[in-house]
Amino acid sequence: LYLAQADWDNYADVLRKRIEIEDDETNLVDLKYRLGSTLEKHLADAAGALENYREILLIDANNEPARVALEALLGNEGLRAEAASILQEIYEGRGDWEKLIQALEILAAAEGETAARVGLLRKVARTAAENLNDLDRAFDAQARALKDDPANADTRTELEQLASHANAWGKLDTIFSEIAGTLEDARLAREYWMRLAGIDERLGKVDEAAQNYQRVLAIDAADDEALAAMDALYRRTERWTDLIGVYRRRI
């Protein structure tokens, strides 16, 4: 009767009472979906609708109408992160990798805690690389994670591995340069300049490699690893005058 009269407040109240006493799972899912749809479309209560869709998916993770309704809520600025949090587990279980990445990106954008955000971006990278063979997207996500927390050694290692698999040393060189130039921690900056020098050597950029070793020496003029690397670089490239300068430094 209330449905026929479009009396949505009373209709929702009746649905809630029926939900309280319903013990059949199939009927319960139907009632919760009707309540969620009513709250969302007629009573301007999208948050209440989301809770009903969430409860349906806890009962039946493969429920298509509830999943589609939740996906529609991804367009709701205030609820999109919560909807994405529910959907990511469903997408992962279904092997729907493209939608999983979209959900993870929404969660990363909404996450205020650095470590959690980095974890989400790294998961985007792994999903793109391992399940979609999309190394470019994986590299981009991993690079954003590293820029967010340059001290995270695992992120840096994973990015270097991606660069190796995708032969993207030039892109890695650019990213490491951007990061190293912003660091105030001398120890961490040294790690990046040393890695950059190694990448430049790999790319045959002798002058750039030497400049990065010089940046390390600007932090510590007696850095033996940097001096030894410059020694080997100049020997290999037969830059004898530059090699003499290294000998003088080492002496």
Legacy VTK file of the C-alpha trace (Angstrom):
# vtk DataFile Version 3.0
C-alpha trace
ASCII
DATASET POLYDATA
POINTS 251 float
0.000 0.000 0.000
2.737 2.482 0.948
4.708 1.593 -2.191
1.643 2.196 -4.368
1.098 5.558 -2.684
4.829 6.482 -2.888
4.726 7.055 0.885
8.460 6.450 1.199
8.940 7.147 4.913
6.290 4.661 5.957
7.390 2.212 3.262
10.959 2.293 4.679
9.652 1.777 8.229
7.680 -1.295 7.166
10.748 -2.705 5.402
12.850 -2.205 8.550
10.256 -4.053 10.659
10.150 -6.911 8.179
13.961 -7.105 8.188
13.969 -7.434 11.987
11.764 -10.514 11.945
12.916 -12.134 8.665
14.962 -15.325 9.014
15.056 -16.464 5.385
18.299 -15.308 3.781
16.888 -14.823 0.284
13.987 -12.722 1.562
16.332 -10.774 3.827
18.555 -9.825 0.889
15.525 -8.707 -1.127
14.175 -6.575 1.745
17.550 -4.955 2.378
17.964 -4.145 -1.292
14.505 -2.582 -1.455
15.248 -0.562 1.670
18.631 0.575 0.346
17.147 1.580 -2.993
14.348 3.510 -1.273
16.739 5.351 1.018
19.012 6.271 -1.867
16.450 7.247 -4.510
13.574 8.653 -2.494
14.767 9.664 0.968
18.164 11.253 0.197
19.919 8.886 2.590
22.808 7.518 0.541
24.757 6.549 3.675
21.849 4.429 4.898
21.594 2.840 1.460
25.300 1.997 1.507
24.943 0.195 4.844
22.177 -1.987 3.428
24.191 -2.794 0.304
27.178 -3.621 2.527
25.069 -6.014 4.608
23.721 -7.703 1.476
27.250 -8.334 0.206
28.270 -9.779 3.567
25.463 -12.297 3.116
26.026 -12.827 -0.615
29.293 -11.479 -2.039
28.092 -12.262 -5.576
24.889 -10.245 -5.347
24.865 -8.313 -8.615
22.227 -5.629 -7.840
23.937 -4.637 -4.570
27.330 -4.481 -6.264
26.004 -2.332 -9.109
24.266 -0.037 -6.603
27.513 0.341 -4.639
29.410 1.121 -7.841
26.952 3.944 -8.485
27.881 5.364 -5.064
31.494 5.710 -6.207
30.274 8.946 -7.750
29.210 10.243 -4.332
32.118 12.375 -3.051
31.339 11.735 0.607
30.841 7.971 0.286
33.123 6.937 -2.580
35.991 5.830 -0.325
33.704 3.717 1.858
32.075 2.161 -1.212
35.508 1.459 -2.719
36.614 -0.205 0.525
33.718 -2.659 0.289
34.119 -3.242 -3.434
37.867 -3.880 -3.433
37.442 -7.241 -1.679
34.676 -8.218 -4.088
36.752 -7.244 -7.133
39.759 -9.125 -5.807
37.663 -12.237 -5.223
36.197 -11.997 -8.731
39.546 -11.306 -10.360
38.192 -8.038 -11.759
41.614 -6.381 -11.821
40.723 -3.200 -13.693
37.966 -2.325 -11.241
40.167 -3.343 -8.313
42.769 -0.795 -9.420
40.089 1.895 -9.698
38.897 1.127 -6.161
42.456 1.161 -4.799
43.149 4.512 -6.465
40.035 5.982 -4.810
41.151 4.653 -1.434
44.687 5.990 -1.920
43.384 9.443 -2.828
41.252 9.511 0.330
43.859 8.035 2.696
45.458 10.560 5.052
48.064 8.248 6.603
51.255 8.006 4.540
52.124 4.360 5.235
48.599 3.188 4.383
48.515 5.303 1.213
51.877 3.916 0.107
50.619 0.373 0.742
47.580 0.988 -1.468
49.683 2.428 -4.304
52.081 -0.512 -4.105
49.097 -2.851 -4.380
47.974 -0.938 -7.476
51.446 -1.475 -8.931
51.482 -5.200 -8.160
47.993 -5.698 -9.570
48.810 -3.819 -12.778
52.098 -5.672 -13.291
51.127 -9.198 -12.268
47.505 -9.403 -13.421
47.265 -6.959 -16.323
50.884 -6.965 -17.514
50.610 -3.169 -17.597
54.129 -2.170 -16.594
53.634 1.513 -17.402
50.724 1.816 -14.978
52.585 -0.245 -12.387
55.632 2.007 -12.731
53.523 5.151 -12.340
51.811 3.880 -9.168
55.085 2.684 -7.634
56.733 6.025 -8.448
53.937 7.912 -6.690
54.361 5.636 -3.677
58.098 6.331 -3.552
57.623 10.097 -3.857
55.175 9.870 -0.964
57.739 8.104 1.235
61.266 8.225 -0.244
62.687 6.367 2.761
60.675 3.206 2.032
63.361 0.785 0.837
60.859 -1.862 -0.295
59.076 0.609 -2.570
62.382 1.724 -4.060
63.469 -1.866 -4.685
60.158 -2.709 -6.366
60.427 0.385 -8.566
63.952 -0.575 -9.606
62.721 -4.083 -10.461
59.950 -2.608 -12.604
62.470 -0.374 -14.358
64.554 -3.452 -15.111
61.600 -5.452 -16.475
60.284 -2.536 -18.554
63.749 -1.238 -19.508
62.634 2.113 -18.100
65.954 3.316 -16.716
65.492 6.786 -18.189
62.185 7.214 -16.358
63.736 5.890 -13.159
66.595 8.372 -13.542
64.094 11.252 -13.771
62.125 10.094 -10.722
65.198 9.539 -8.551
66.528 12.975 -9.569
63.248 14.633 -8.563
63.275 12.858 -5.201
66.964 13.372 -4.408
66.723 17.102 -5.047
64.067 17.506 -2.339
65.675 15.478 0.451
66.986 17.109 3.610
68.206 13.863 5.168
71.868 13.651 4.079
72.101 9.869 4.495
69.006 9.273 2.386
70.093 11.815 -0.229
73.432 9.982 -0.501
71.615 6.704 -1.251
69.686 8.324 -4.080
72.692 10.108 -5.602
74.674 6.851 -5.565
71.826 4.984 -7.219
71.425 7.764 -9.764
75.107 7.591 -10.606
74.791 3.847 -11.176
71.784 4.356 -13.449
73.623 7.038 -15.421
76.566 4.672 -15.870
74.150 2.037 -17.170
72.780 4.600 -19.635
76.275 5.631 -20.740
75.864 9.140 -19.287
79.377 9.514 -17.936
79.240 13.231 -17.121
75.903 12.868 -15.305
77.221 9.877 -13.342
80.301 11.854 -12.318
78.143 14.806 -11.243
76.076 12.534 -9.014
79.205 11.081 -7.414
80.318 14.676 -6.849
77.015 15.324 -5.048
77.812 12.418 -2.745
81.260 13.893 -2.107
79.657 17.234 -1.310
77.935 15.433 1.576
81.124 13.641 2.658
84.374 14.513 0.867
85.935 11.260 2.108
83.161 8.929 0.917
85.298 5.973 -0.130
82.572 4.192 -2.103
81.920 7.255 -4.276
85.646 7.832 -4.849
86.198 4.180 -5.766
83.233 4.302 -8.162
84.626 7.441 -9.822
88.037 5.765 -10.059
86.497 2.776 -11.877
84.336 5.014 -14.097
87.259 7.131 -15.291
89.515 4.111 -15.832
86.830 2.397 -17.903
86.198 5.496 -20.022
89.924 6.417 -20.200
89.369 9.895 -18.801
92.864 10.170 -17.428
92.836 13.826 -16.384
89.664 13.264 -14.360
91.220 10.110 -12.892
94.211 12.128 -11.645
91.742 14.412 -9.821
90.281 11.355 -8.102
93.756 10.167 -7.080
94.419 13.554 -5.506
91.162 13.356 -3.569
91.940 9.856 -2.370
95.449 10.814 -1.315
LINES 1 252
251 0 1 2 3 4 5 6 7 8 9 10 11 12 13 14 15 16 17 18 19 20 21 22 23 24 25 26 27 28 29 30 31 32 33 34 35 36 37 38 39 40 41 42 43 44 45 46 47 48 49 50 51 52 53 54 55 56 57 58 59 60 61 62 63 64 65 66 67 68 69 70 71 72 73 74 75 76 77 78 79 80 81 82 83 84 85 86 87 88 89 90 91 92 93 94 95 96 97 98 99 100 101 102 103 104 105 106 107 108 109 110 111 112 113 114 115 116 117 118 119 120 121 122 123 124 125 126 127 128 129 130 131 132 133 134 135 136 137 138 139 140 141 142 143 144 145 146 147 148 149 150 151 152 153 154 155 156 157 158 159 160 161 162 163 164 165 166 167 168 169 170 171 172 173 174 175 176 177 178 179 180 181 182 183 184 185 186 187 188 189 190 191 192 193 194 195 196 197 198 199 200 201 202 203 204 205 206 207 208 209 210 211 212 213 214 215 216 217 218 219 220 221 222 223 224 225 226 227 228 229 230 231 232 233 234 235 236 237 238 239 240 241 242 243 244 245 246 247 248 249 250
